[in-house]
Amino acid sequence: MYNFPATKWVGTASIGEQVTKIGEEYLEVVEIATNDAYSIEDLAEETADIIQACETLLRIIEEGWGVEYQDVASKIIVKNMERDYYGEQQS
């Protein structure tokens, strides 16, 4: 269910290091989005960087603690369906 290949940091980065990386990527998105002359392509690319960084954290958690991403994603989908976060196209 991952969108990106595993990075080399899955086996080496700590949770704290990866959370810091997610924060760095987030700040890059904020910087781009708050710049009046931002490129939508740059914004999309940096947003995808956040997704990859988050996937890396999920892989670290999965490999280190056995918490499977698919199980977590399924729980989030159910929770958000109950909150009516998805349109009628979801079932």
C-alpha positions in Angstrom: 0.0 0.0 0.0 3.0 2.3 0.0 3.4 4.8 -2.7 7.2 5.0 -2.7 10.0 2.4 -2.5 11.7 2.0 0.9 14.4 4.5 1.6 17.8 3.6 3.1 16.8 5.2 6.3 14.3 2.5 7.2 17.0 0.4 8.8 19.1 3.2 10.2 17.0 6.2 11.3 15.3 6.5 14.8 11.7 7.5 15.2 12.9 10.9 16.4 15.2 11.4 13.5 12.4 10.6 11.0 9.9 12.8 12.8 12.5 15.6 12.5 12.7 14.9 8.8 9.0 15.1 8.4 9.1 18.5 10.2 11.7 19.7 7.8 9.7 18.6 4.8 6.6 20.3 6.3 8.5 23.6 6.7 9.5 23.4 3.0 5.8 23.1 2.1 4.9 26.1 4.3 7.7 28.1 2.8 6.5 27.4 -0.7 2.8 27.9 0.0 3.3 31.2 1.8 5.3 32.6 -1.0 3.1 34.6 -3.4 5.0 33.5 -6.4 5.1 29.8 -5.6 4.9 27.1 -8.3 2.1 24.6 -7.9 4.5 22.0 -9.2 7.0 22.7 -6.5 4.2 22.6 -3.9 3.1 19.2 -5.2 6.7 17.9 -5.2 7.3 19.0 -1.6 4.0 17.6 -0.5 5.0 14.2 -2.0 8.3 14.5 -0.1 6.2 14.7 3.1 4.3 11.6 2.1 7.6 9.7 1.4 9.0 10.8 4.8 5.8 9.7 6.5 6.0 6.3 4.7 9.5 5.9 5.9 8.4 6.5 9.5 5.6 4.0 9.0 8.1 1.4 7.7 10.4 2.1 10.7 7.5 1.4 13.0 6.4 -1.7 11.0 9.9 -3.2 11.0 10.8 -2.3 14.6 7.5 -2.9 16.3 5.4 -5.0 14.0 2.6 -2.4 13.6 1.5 -2.9 10.0 0.7 0.1 7.9 -2.3 -1.7 6.2 -3.9 -2.3 9.5 -3.4 1.3 10.6 -4.7 2.7 7.3 -7.8 0.5 7.6 -8.5 1.9 11.0 -8.1 5.4 9.8 -10.4 4.9 6.9 -13.1 3.5 9.1 -12.7 6.3 11.6 -12.8 9.0 8.9 -15.8 7.3 7.3 -17.6 7.6 10.6 -16.7 11.2 10.7 -18.1 11.6 7.2 -14.7 12.9 5.9 -15.2 11.1 2.5 -17.8 12.0 -0.1 -20.5 9.6 -1.2 -18.0 8.0 -3.7 -16.5 6.0 -0.8 -18.1 2.8 0.4 
